Amino acid sequence: MELKVDLEWGDEGVVPETVHPDTAFIFDRMAEIIQEMIVPHSGERVLDVGCGRAADVLELGKQGVKAIGIDCSDKMMRAAKSHLSDSEVALVRGIGEALPFKKRSLDKIICKGALDHFADPLKTMADMSQALKPEGAAIIAIANFESLSCRLGRNWFLIVKRLYRKQGDIHPWIPPADHNYRFDCPILKKTVADDFEIEKIRGMSMLWTAPYWGKFLSLLPRWTSSAILALLDKIACRLPSLSDVIIIKLTPRGDQACGPFHINR
């Protein structure tokens, strides 16, 4: 199946209308962890691949980093430019599979929740590796569709399906229509293996989108739900294969040590 790049992709459906504590936690915590892992230094050139509205790019720019955001969507580029001044960061319209940067010209690269949208993640990883300096680092954060919450959701669905014939078509454990690939921990490791060495891998959050979990947390006092989410995040950190989000820190390999690999869609 031929995959096409959506040049007018929008993030309208990314955040649900009702934001439960688990959803708010996962977006805030992901930004925190990426900042911790990337360790930005003033003057470094840092690229955000699939930057969307460029919120992370702006945060990096505030820290004295020469931040660059790249996205293929004209809609996202317009949204980013609407709240950024030209002096704060650089924005480039382009695709991850053909990064318009010289070899060994970037200090660090981040890609948050975007790799499964791309037409060719393997080519994207190769281009990232080529653009990074030998001592550079890449941080990838991606939704895990073999998380504990996805497994619970699938089993719950099978039970409910026996009781009710009609079910909705949208389920959290199934990649949305705008995702080209379905990632889990083993697939992510294989995707980066040709071009990168894994320096660190960690999980983030647990039970996000599990049946009725968000609604249950909403009924609790805020400090209670925050404490529960923080505890589950500590557990997820050590269990990336069961976590809601996998975050991986990479260093360029510099050779092609592994054989061909095809990603499941």
ChimeraX commands (.cxc) that place a marker at each C-alpha (Angstrom):
marker #1 position 0.00,0.00,0.00 radius 0.5
marker #1 position 1.34,3.39,-1.02 radius 0.5
marker #1 position 1.54,5.87,1.83 radius 0.5
marker #1 position 1.01,9.55,1.17 radius 0.5
marker #1 position 2.14,12.54,3.18 radius 0.5
marker #1 position -0.77,14.55,4.58 radius 0.5
marker #1 position 0.23,18.15,3.85 radius 0.5
marker #1 position -2.83,19.52,5.65 radius 0.5
marker #1 position -2.76,17.36,8.79 radius 0.5
marker #1 position -4.28,19.03,11.84 radius 0.5
marker #1 position -4.15,18.20,15.54 radius 0.5
marker #1 position -7.81,18.96,16.26 radius 0.5
marker #1 position -8.60,15.40,17.35 radius 0.5
marker #1 position -5.43,14.75,19.34 radius 0.5
marker #1 position -6.72,16.16,22.63 radius 0.5
marker #1 position -10.27,15.00,23.55 radius 0.5
marker #1 position -13.00,17.49,24.41 radius 0.5
marker #1 position -13.01,16.28,28.03 radius 0.5
marker #1 position -9.46,16.16,29.40 radius 0.5
marker #1 position -9.26,13.72,32.30 radius 0.5
marker #1 position -6.33,13.80,34.76 radius 0.5
marker #1 position -4.49,10.93,33.01 radius 0.5
marker #1 position -4.51,12.78,29.67 radius 0.5
marker #1 position -3.33,16.06,31.21 radius 0.5
marker #1 position -0.59,14.17,33.04 radius 0.5
marker #1 position 0.70,12.37,29.96 radius 0.5
marker #1 position 1.13,15.52,27.86 radius 0.5
marker #1 position 2.80,17.50,30.66 radius 0.5
marker #1 position 5.04,14.63,31.77 radius 0.5
marker #1 position 6.20,13.82,28.25 radius 0.5
marker #1 position 7.45,17.38,27.76 radius 0.5
marker #1 position 9.23,17.25,31.13 radius 0.5
marker #1 position 11.01,13.96,30.43 radius 0.5
marker #1 position 12.17,15.03,26.97 radius 0.5
marker #1 position 13.63,18.21,28.46 radius 0.5
marker #1 position 15.41,16.13,31.12 radius 0.5
marker #1 position 16.81,13.63,28.61 radius 0.5
marker #1 position 17.92,16.09,25.96 radius 0.5
marker #1 position 19.86,18.30,28.41 radius 0.5
marker #1 position 19.83,21.41,26.17 radius 0.5
marker #1 position 22.83,23.72,26.28 radius 0.5
marker #1 position 22.96,27.32,25.09 radius 0.5
marker #1 position 24.11,27.61,21.49 radius 0.5
marker #1 position 23.30,24.03,20.49 radius 0.5
marker #1 position 21.35,23.38,17.29 radius 0.5
marker #1 position 18.33,21.27,18.21 radius 0.5
marker #1 position 15.74,20.03,15.70 radius 0.5
marker #1 position 12.16,18.99,16.47 radius 0.5
marker #1 position 10.95,16.63,13.73 radius 0.5
marker #1 position 7.18,16.77,13.36 radius 0.5
marker #1 position 7.02,19.86,15.54 radius 0.5
marker #1 position 3.30,20.60,15.08 radius 0.5
marker #1 position 2.47,23.89,16.81 radius 0.5
marker #1 position 6.14,24.18,17.87 radius 0.5
marker #1 position 5.48,24.41,21.61 radius 0.5
marker #1 position 8.59,22.35,22.39 radius 0.5
marker #1 position 10.63,24.36,19.90 radius 0.5
marker #1 position 9.62,27.58,21.66 radius 0.5
marker #1 position 10.57,26.15,25.06 radius 0.5
marker #1 position 14.01,25.20,23.75 radius 0.5
marker #1 position 14.46,28.65,22.26 radius 0.5
marker #1 position 13.84,30.20,25.67 radius 0.5
marker #1 position 16.81,28.23,26.99 radius 0.5
marker #1 position 19.24,29.77,24.55 radius 0.5
marker #1 position 19.14,26.86,22.12 radius 0.5
marker #1 position 19.18,27.43,18.36 radius 0.5
marker #1 position 15.87,25.61,18.00 radius 0.5
marker #1 position 14.46,24.47,14.66 radius 0.5
marker #1 position 11.05,22.96,14.00 radius 0.5
marker #1 position 10.15,21.00,10.89 radius 0.5
marker #1 position 6.69,19.79,9.88 radius 0.5
marker #1 position 5.11,18.80,6.58 radius 0.5
marker #1 position 1.68,20.24,7.38 radius 0.5
marker #1 position 0.96,23.71,6.09 radius 0.5
marker #1 position -1.84,23.96,8.67 radius 0.5
marker #1 position 0.58,23.24,11.54 radius 0.5
marker #1 position 3.14,25.67,10.15 radius 0.5
marker #1 position 0.53,28.43,10.09 radius 0.5
marker #1 position -0.53,27.60,13.64 radius 0.5
marker #1 position 3.10,27.66,14.84 radius 0.5
marker #1 position 3.90,30.96,13.14 radius 0.5
marker #1 position 0.80,32.57,14.63 radius 0.5
marker #1 position 2.32,32.54,18.13 radius 0.5
marker #1 position 6.06,32.66,17.37 radius 0.5
marker #1 position 8.15,35.62,16.37 radius 0.5
marker #1 position 10.82,35.22,13.69 radius 0.5
marker #1 position 13.58,35.91,16.21 radius 0.5
marker #1 position 12.60,33.13,18.61 radius 0.5
marker #1 position 13.04,29.94,16.56 radius 0.5
marker #1 position 13.41,28.73,12.97 radius 0.5
marker #1 position 10.55,26.90,11.28 radius 0.5
marker #1 position 10.98,24.75,8.18 radius 0.5
marker #1 position 8.31,23.01,6.15 radius 0.5
marker #1 position 9.51,19.57,5.16 radius 0.5
marker #1 position 9.30,15.84,5.82 radius 0.5
marker #1 position 11.27,13.64,8.20 radius 0.5
marker #1 position 12.32,11.34,5.36 radius 0.5
marker #1 position 14.25,14.14,3.63 radius 0.5
marker #1 position 15.67,16.45,6.28 radius 0.5
marker #1 position 17.12,19.58,4.62 radius 0.5
marker #1 position 20.24,19.82,6.81 radius 0.5
marker #1 position 23.92,19.24,6.19 radius 0.5
marker #1 position 25.52,16.09,7.50 radius 0.5
marker #1 position 26.79,16.32,11.08 radius 0.5
marker #1 position 25.26,19.79,11.52 radius 0.5
marker #1 position 22.85,19.21,14.44 radius 0.5
marker #1 position 23.62,18.66,18.10 radius 0.5
marker #1 position 20.33,17.04,19.08 radius 0.5
marker #1 position 17.03,15.95,17.57 radius 0.5
marker #1 position 13.67,15.27,19.20 radius 0.5
marker #1 position 10.63,13.56,17.68 radius 0.5
marker #1 position 7.64,13.50,20.02 radius 0.5
marker #1 position 4.58,11.45,19.12 radius 0.5
marker #1 position 5.15,11.82,15.39 radius 0.5
marker #1 position 7.18,8.86,14.09 radius 0.5
marker #1 position 4.13,6.65,13.55 radius 0.5
marker #1 position 2.60,9.34,11.31 radius 0.5
marker #1 position 5.50,9.29,8.84 radius 0.5
marker #1 position 5.40,7.46,5.52 radius 0.5
marker #1 position 8.83,5.84,6.11 radius 0.5
marker #1 position 10.14,5.79,9.71 radius 0.5
marker #1 position 13.26,3.85,8.70 radius 0.5
marker #1 position 14.26,6.56,6.23 radius 0.5
marker #1 position 13.51,9.18,8.88 radius 0.5
marker #1 position 15.87,7.49,11.34 radius 0.5
marker #1 position 18.59,7.30,8.68 radius 0.5
marker #1 position 18.26,11.01,7.90 radius 0.5
marker #1 position 18.32,11.89,11.61 radius 0.5
marker #1 position 21.52,9.90,12.09 radius 0.5
marker #1 position 23.19,11.59,9.14 radius 0.5
marker #1 position 22.22,15.09,10.31 radius 0.5
marker #1 position 23.51,14.58,13.86 radius 0.5
marker #1 position 27.06,15.23,14.97 radius 0.5
marker #1 position 28.92,12.05,16.08 radius 0.5
marker #1 position 28.49,13.03,19.73 radius 0.5
marker #1 position 24.87,14.13,19.19 radius 0.5
marker #1 position 21.69,12.56,20.55 radius 0.5
marker #1 position 18.15,11.86,19.40 radius 0.5
marker #1 position 15.11,11.54,21.67 radius 0.5
marker #1 position 12.09,9.63,20.33 radius 0.5
marker #1 position 8.78,9.45,22.19 radius 0.5
marker #1 position 6.05,7.22,20.79 radius 0.5
marker #1 position 2.72,5.74,21.88 radius 0.5
marker #1 position 2.95,2.07,22.85 radius 0.5
marker #1 position 0.10,0.02,21.39 radius 0.5
marker #1 position 1.08,-3.01,23.48 radius 0.5
marker #1 position 0.80,-1.09,26.74 radius 0.5
marker #1 position -1.00,-2.51,29.76 radius 0.5
marker #1 position -3.91,-0.16,29.10 radius 0.5
marker #1 position -4.22,-1.33,25.48 radius 0.5
marker #1 position -4.17,-4.96,26.58 radius 0.5
marker #1 position -6.82,-4.31,29.22 radius 0.5
marker #1 position -8.90,-2.41,26.68 radius 0.5
marker #1 position -8.80,-5.24,24.15 radius 0.5
marker #1 position -9.85,-7.81,26.75 radius 0.5
marker #1 position -12.59,-5.53,28.08 radius 0.5
marker #1 position -13.89,-5.05,24.54 radius 0.5
marker #1 position -14.13,-8.81,23.99 radius 0.5
marker #1 position -16.23,-9.13,27.16 radius 0.5
marker #1 position -18.51,-6.22,26.31 radius 0.5
marker #1 position -18.85,-7.41,22.71 radius 0.5
marker #1 position -20.43,-10.61,23.98 radius 0.5
marker #1 position -23.08,-8.57,25.79 radius 0.5
marker #1 position -23.73,-5.87,23.18 radius 0.5
marker #1 position -23.75,-6.46,19.46 radius 0.5
marker #1 position -23.07,-2.88,18.38 radius 0.5
marker #1 position -19.76,-1.25,19.30 radius 0.5
marker #1 position -18.07,1.97,18.19 radius 0.5
marker #1 position -15.26,1.90,15.66 radius 0.5
marker #1 position -12.80,4.05,17.64 radius 0.5
marker #1 position -10.76,2.27,20.31 radius 0.5
marker #1 position -7.66,3.57,22.13 radius 0.5
marker #1 position -5.74,0.35,21.46 radius 0.5
marker #1 position -6.13,0.71,17.68 radius 0.5
marker #1 position -3.93,3.30,15.93 radius 0.5
marker #1 position -6.06,6.19,14.58 radius 0.5
marker #1 position -6.51,6.62,10.85 radius 0.5
marker #1 position -3.78,9.27,10.64 radius 0.5
marker #1 position -1.16,6.82,12.00 radius 0.5
marker #1 position 0.68,4.85,9.32 radius 0.5
marker #1 position 2.37,2.44,11.73 radius 0.5
marker #1 position 1.72,0.69,15.03 radius 0.5
marker #1 position 4.68,0.81,17.43 radius 0.5
marker #1 position 5.55,-1.19,20.52 radius 0.5
marker #1 position 8.85,-1.68,22.34 radius 0.5
marker #1 position 10.41,-4.42,20.12 radius 0.5
marker #1 position 9.38,-2.67,16.89 radius 0.5
marker #1 position 10.80,0.67,18.05 radius 0.5
marker #1 position 14.12,-0.95,18.99 radius 0.5
marker #1 position 14.36,-2.60,15.55 radius 0.5
marker #1 position 13.39,0.62,13.78 radius 0.5
marker #1 position 16.33,2.54,15.26 radius 0.5
marker #1 position 18.86,-0.33,15.21 radius 0.5
marker #1 position 20.40,0.33,11.78 radius 0.5
marker #1 position 21.37,3.91,12.50 radius 0.5
marker #1 position 21.56,4.36,16.27 radius 0.5
marker #1 position 22.85,2.92,19.49 radius 0.5
marker #1 position 20.33,2.93,22.34 radius 0.5
marker #1 position 21.69,4.96,25.24 radius 0.5
marker #1 position 18.56,4.85,27.39 radius 0.5
marker #1 position 15.01,3.59,27.14 radius 0.5
marker #1 position 12.24,4.27,29.61 radius 0.5
marker #1 position 8.51,4.03,29.87 radius 0.5
marker #1 position 6.15,6.81,30.84 radius 0.5
marker #1 position 2.69,6.62,32.38 radius 0.5
marker #1 position 0.51,3.57,32.84 radius 0.5
marker #1 position -3.22,2.84,32.39 radius 0.5
marker #1 position -3.86,5.89,30.17 radius 0.5
marker #1 position -7.14,5.33,28.27 radius 0.5
marker #1 position -7.83,2.06,30.13 radius 0.5
marker #1 position -11.61,1.56,30.41 radius 0.5
marker #1 position -13.14,4.12,32.80 radius 0.5
marker #1 position -9.72,5.00,34.25 radius 0.5
marker #1 position -9.83,8.69,33.35 radius 0.5
marker #1 position -13.39,9.06,34.64 radius 0.5
marker #1 position -12.42,7.35,37.89 radius 0.5
marker #1 position -9.47,9.71,38.41 radius 0.5
marker #1 position -11.76,12.70,37.78 radius 0.5
marker #1 position -13.86,11.71,40.79 radius 0.5
marker #1 position -10.87,11.83,43.14 radius 0.5
marker #1 position -9.37,14.89,44.84 radius 0.5
marker #1 position -6.70,16.41,42.63 radius 0.5
marker #1 position -3.84,15.59,45.01 radius 0.5
marker #1 position -4.95,11.96,45.14 radius 0.5
marker #1 position -5.13,11.50,41.38 radius 0.5
marker #1 position -1.77,13.29,40.98 radius 0.5
marker #1 position -0.15,10.96,43.53 radius 0.5
marker #1 position -1.55,7.87,41.79 radius 0.5
marker #1 position -0.38,9.04,38.37 radius 0.5
marker #1 position 3.11,9.87,39.69 radius 0.5
marker #1 position 3.39,6.41,41.29 radius 0.5
marker #1 position 2.30,4.65,38.11 radius 0.5
marker #1 position 4.80,6.74,36.13 radius 0.5
marker #1 position 7.62,5.49,38.38 radius 0.5
marker #1 position 6.54,1.91,37.73 radius 0.5
marker #1 position 6.23,2.57,33.98 radius 0.5
marker #1 position 9.77,3.99,33.91 radius 0.5
marker #1 position 11.12,0.49,34.61 radius 0.5
marker #1 position 8.59,-1.33,32.43 radius 0.5
marker #1 position 8.65,0.36,29.02 radius 0.5
marker #1 position 7.03,-2.62,27.30 radius 0.5
marker #1 position 3.88,-2.05,29.41 radius 0.5
marker #1 position 3.98,1.75,29.60 radius 0.5
marker #1 position 1.70,4.10,27.68 radius 0.5
marker #1 position 4.59,5.95,26.03 radius 0.5
marker #1 position 8.08,4.73,25.20 radius 0.5
marker #1 position 10.87,7.31,25.30 radius 0.5
marker #1 position 14.25,6.37,23.89 radius 0.5
marker #1 position 17.56,8.25,23.82 radius 0.5
marker #1 position 19.89,7.43,20.94 radius 0.5
marker #1 position 23.39,8.18,19.68 radius 0.5
marker #1 position 24.38,7.91,15.98 radius 0.5
marker #1 position 25.82,4.53,15.09 radius 0.5
marker #1 position 27.94,5.58,12.13 radius 0.5
marker #1 position 27.68,2.19,10.39 radius 0.5
marker #1 position 24.98,-0.10,9.07 radius 0.5
marker #1 position 25.26,-3.07,11.39 radius 0.5
marker #1 position 21.80,-4.59,11.04 radius 0.5
marker #1 position 19.95,-6.22,8.20 radius 0.5
marker #1 position 16.71,-5.19,6.50 radius 0.5
marker #1 position 13.64,-4.70,8.67 radius 0.5
marker #1 position 10.05,-3.98,7.77 radius 0.5
marker #1 position 7.66,-2.19,10.11 radius 0.5
marker #1 position 4.15,-3.51,10.69 radius 0.5
marker #1 position 1.40,-1.07,9.83 radius 0.5
marker link #1:1,2 radius 0.2
marker link #1:2,3 radius 0.2
marker link #1:3,4 radius 0.2
marker link #1:4,5 radius 0.2
marker link #1:5,6 radius 0.2
marker link #1:6,7 radius 0.2
marker link #1:7,8 radius 0.2
marker link #1:8,9 radius 0.2
marker link #1:9,10 radius 0.2
marker link #1:10,11 radius 0.2
marker link #1:11,12 radius 0.2
marker link #1:12,13 radius 0.2
marker link #1:13,14 radius 0.2
marker link #1:14,15 radius 0.2
marker link #1:15,16 radius 0.2
marker link #1:16,17 radius 0.2
marker link #1:17,18 radius 0.2
marker link #1:18,19 radius 0.2
marker link #1:19,20 radius 0.2
marker link #1:20,21 radius 0.2
marker link #1:21,22 radius 0.2
marker link #1:22,23 radius 0.2
marker link #1:23,24 radius 0.2
marker link #1:24,25 radius 0.2
marker link #1:25,26 radius 0.2
marker link #1:26,27 radius 0.2
marker link #1:27,28 radius 0.2
marker link #1:28,29 radius 0.2
marker link #1:29,30 radius 0.2
marker link #1:30,31 radius 0.2
marker link #1:31,32 radius 0.2
marker link #1:32,33 radius 0.2
marker link #1:33,34 radius 0.2
marker link #1:34,35 radius 0.2
marker link #1:35,36 radius 0.2
marker link #1:36,37 radius 0.2
marker link #1:37,38 radius 0.2
marker link #1:38,39 radius 0.2
marker link #1:39,40 radius 0.2
marker link #1:40,41 radius 0.2
marker link #1:41,42 radius 0.2
marker link #1:42,43 radius 0.2
marker link #1:43,44 radius 0.2
marker link #1:44,45 radius 0.2
marker link #1:45,46 radius 0.2
marker link #1:46,47 radius 0.2
marker link #1:47,48 radius 0.2
marker link #1:48,49 radius 0.2
marker link #1:49,50 radius 0.2
marker link #1:50,51 radius 0.2
marker link #1:51,52 radius 0.2
marker link #1:52,53 radius 0.2
marker link #1:53,54 radius 0.2
marker link #1:54,55 radius 0.2
marker link #1:55,56 radius 0.2
marker link #1:56,57 radius 0.2
marker link #1:57,58 radius 0.2
marker link #1:58,59 radius 0.2
marker link #1:59,60 radius 0.2
marker link #1:60,61 radius 0.2
marker link #1:61,62 radius 0.2
marker link #1:62,63 radius 0.2
marker link #1:63,64 radius 0.2
marker link #1:64,65 radius 0.2
marker link #1:65,66 radius 0.2
marker link #1:66,67 radius 0.2
marker link #1:67,68 radius 0.2
marker link #1:68,69 radius 0.2
marker link #1:69,70 radius 0.2
marker link #1:70,71 radius 0.2
marker link #1:71,72 radius 0.2
marker link #1:72,73 radius 0.2
marker link #1:73,74 radius 0.2
marker link #1:74,75 radius 0.2
marker link #1:75,76 radius 0.2
marker link #1:76,77 radius 0.2
marker link #1:77,78 radius 0.2
marker link #1:78,79 radius 0.2
marker link #1:79,80 radius 0.2
marker link #1:80,81 radius 0.2
marker link #1:81,82 radius 0.2
marker link #1:82,83 radius 0.2
marker link #1:83,84 radius 0.2
marker link #1:84,85 radius 0.2
marker link #1:85,86 radius 0.2
marker link #1:86,87 radius 0.2
marker link #1:87,88 radius 0.2
marker link #1:88,89 radius 0.2
marker link #1:89,90 radius 0.2
marker link #1:90,91 radius 0.2
marker link #1:91,92 radius 0.2
marker link #1:92,93 radius 0.2
marker link #1:93,94 radius 0.2
marker link #1:94,95 radius 0.2
marker link #1:95,96 radius 0.2
marker link #1:96,97 radius 0.2
marker link #1:97,98 radius 0.2
marker link #1:98,99 radius 0.2
marker link #1:99,100 radius 0.2
marker link #1:100,101 radius 0.2
marker link #1:101,102 radius 0.2
marker link #1:102,103 radius 0.2
marker link #1:103,104 radius 0.2
marker link #1:104,105 radius 0.2
marker link #1:105,106 radius 0.2
marker link #1:106,107 radius 0.2
marker link #1:107,108 radius 0.2
marker link #1:108,109 radius 0.2
marker link #1:109,110 radius 0.2
marker link #1:110,111 radius 0.2
marker link #1:111,112 radius 0.2
marker link #1:112,113 radius 0.2
marker link #1:113,114 radius 0.2
marker link #1:114,115 radius 0.2
marker link #1:115,116 radius 0.2
marker link #1:116,117 radius 0.2
marker link #1:117,118 radius 0.2
marker link #1:118,119 radius 0.2
marker link #1:119,120 radius 0.2
marker link #1:120,121 radius 0.2
marker link #1:121,122 radius 0.2
marker link #1:122,123 radius 0.2
marker link #1:123,124 radius 0.2
marker link #1:124,125 radius 0.2
marker link #1:125,126 radius 0.2
marker link #1:126,127 radius 0.2
marker link #1:127,128 radius 0.2
marker link #1:128,129 radius 0.2
marker link #1:129,130 radius 0.2
marker link #1:130,131 radius 0.2
marker link #1:131,132 radius 0.2
marker link #1:132,133 radius 0.2
marker link #1:133,134 radius 0.2
marker link #1:134,135 radius 0.2
marker link #1:135,136 radius 0.2
marker link #1:136,137 radius 0.2
marker link #1:137,138 radius 0.2
marker link #1:138,139 radius 0.2
marker link #1:139,140 radius 0.2
marker link #1:140,141 radius 0.2
marker link #1:141,142 radius 0.2
marker link #1:142,143 radius 0.2
marker link #1:143,144 radius 0.2
marker link #1:144,145 radius 0.2
marker link #1:145,146 radius 0.2
marker link #1:146,147 radius 0.2
marker link #1:147,148 radius 0.2
marker link #1:148,149 radius 0.2
marker link #1:149,150 radius 0.2
marker link #1:150,151 radius 0.2
marker link #1:151,152 radius 0.2
marker link #1:152,153 radius 0.2
marker link #1:153,154 radius 0.2
marker link #1:154,155 radius 0.2
marker link #1:155,156 radius 0.2
marker link #1:156,157 radius 0.2
marker link #1:157,158 radius 0.2
marker link #1:158,159 radius 0.2
marker link #1:159,160 radius 0.2
marker link #1:160,161 radius 0.2
marker link #1:161,162 radius 0.2
marker link #1:162,163 radius 0.2
marker link #1:163,164 radius 0.2
marker link #1:164,165 radius 0.2
marker link #1:165,166 radius 0.2
marker link #1:166,167 radius 0.2
marker link #1:167,168 radius 0.2
marker link #1:168,169 radius 0.2
marker link #1:169,170 radius 0.2
marker link #1:170,171 radius 0.2
marker link #1:171,172 radius 0.2
marker link #1:172,173 radius 0.2
marker link #1:173,174 radius 0.2
marker link #1:174,175 radius 0.2
marker link #1:175,176 radius 0.2
marker link #1:176,177 radius 0.2
marker link #1:177,178 radius 0.2
marker link #1:178,179 radius 0.2
marker link #1:179,180 radius 0.2
marker link #1:180,181 radius 0.2
marker link #1:181,182 radius 0.2
marker link #1:182,183 radius 0.2
marker link #1:183,184 radius 0.2
marker link #1:184,185 radius 0.2
marker link #1:185,186 radius 0.2
marker link #1:186,187 radius 0.2
marker link #1:187,188 radius 0.2
marker link #1:188,189 radius 0.2
marker link #1:189,190 radius 0.2
marker link #1:190,191 radius 0.2
marker link #1:191,192 radius 0.2
marker link #1:192,193 radius 0.2
marker link #1:193,194 radius 0.2
marker link #1:194,195 radius 0.2
marker link #1:195,196 radius 0.2
marker link #1:196,197 radius 0.2
marker link #1:197,198 radius 0.2
marker link #1:198,199 radius 0.2
marker link #1:199,200 radius 0.2
marker link #1:200,201 radius 0.2
marker link #1:201,202 radius 0.2
marker link #1:202,203 radius 0.2
marker link #1:203,204 radius 0.2
marker link #1:204,205 radius 0.2
marker link #1:205,206 radius 0.2
marker link #1:206,207 radius 0.2
marker link #1:207,208 radius 0.2
marker link #1:208,209 radius 0.2
marker link #1:209,210 radius 0.2
marker link #1:210,211 radius 0.2
marker link #1:211,212 radius 0.2
marker link #1:212,213 radius 0.2
marker link #1:213,214 radius 0.2
marker link #1:214,215 radius 0.2
marker link #1:215,216 radius 0.2
marker link #1:216,217 radius 0.2
marker link #1:217,218 radius 0.2
marker link #1:218,219 radius 0.2
marker link #1:219,220 radius 0.2
marker link #1:220,221 radius 0.2
marker link #1:221,222 radius 0.2
marker link #1:222,223 radius 0.2
marker link #1:223,224 radius 0.2
marker link #1:224,225 radius 0.2
marker link #1:225,226 radius 0.2
marker link #1:226,227 radius 0.2
marker link #1:227,228 radius 0.2
marker link #1:228,229 radius 0.2
marker link #1:229,230 radius 0.2
marker link #1:230,231 radius 0.2
marker link #1:231,232 radius 0.2
marker link #1:232,233 radius 0.2
marker link #1:233,234 radius 0.2
marker link #1:234,235 radius 0.2
marker link #1:235,236 radius 0.2
marker link #1:236,237 radius 0.2
marker link #1:237,238 radius 0.2
marker link #1:238,239 radius 0.2
marker link #1:239,240 radius 0.2
marker link #1:240,241 radius 0.2
marker link #1:241,242 radius 0.2
marker link #1:242,243 radius 0.2
marker link #1:243,244 radius 0.2
marker link #1:244,245 radius 0.2
marker link #1:245,246 radius 0.2
marker link #1:246,247 radius 0.2
marker link #1:247,248 radius 0.2
marker link #1:248,249 radius 0.2
marker link #1:249,250 radius 0.2
marker link #1:250,251 radius 0.2
marker link #1:251,252 radius 0.2
marker link #1:252,253 radius 0.2
marker link #1:253,254 radius 0.2
marker link #1:254,255 radius 0.2
marker link #1:255,256 radius 0.2
marker link #1:256,257 radius 0.2
marker link #1:257,258 radius 0.2
marker link #1:258,259 radius 0.2
marker link #1:259,260 radius 0.2
marker link #1:260,261 radius 0.2
marker link #1:261,262 radius 0.2
marker link #1:262,263 radius 0.2
marker link #1:263,264 radius 0.2
marker link #1:264,265 radius 0.2
view
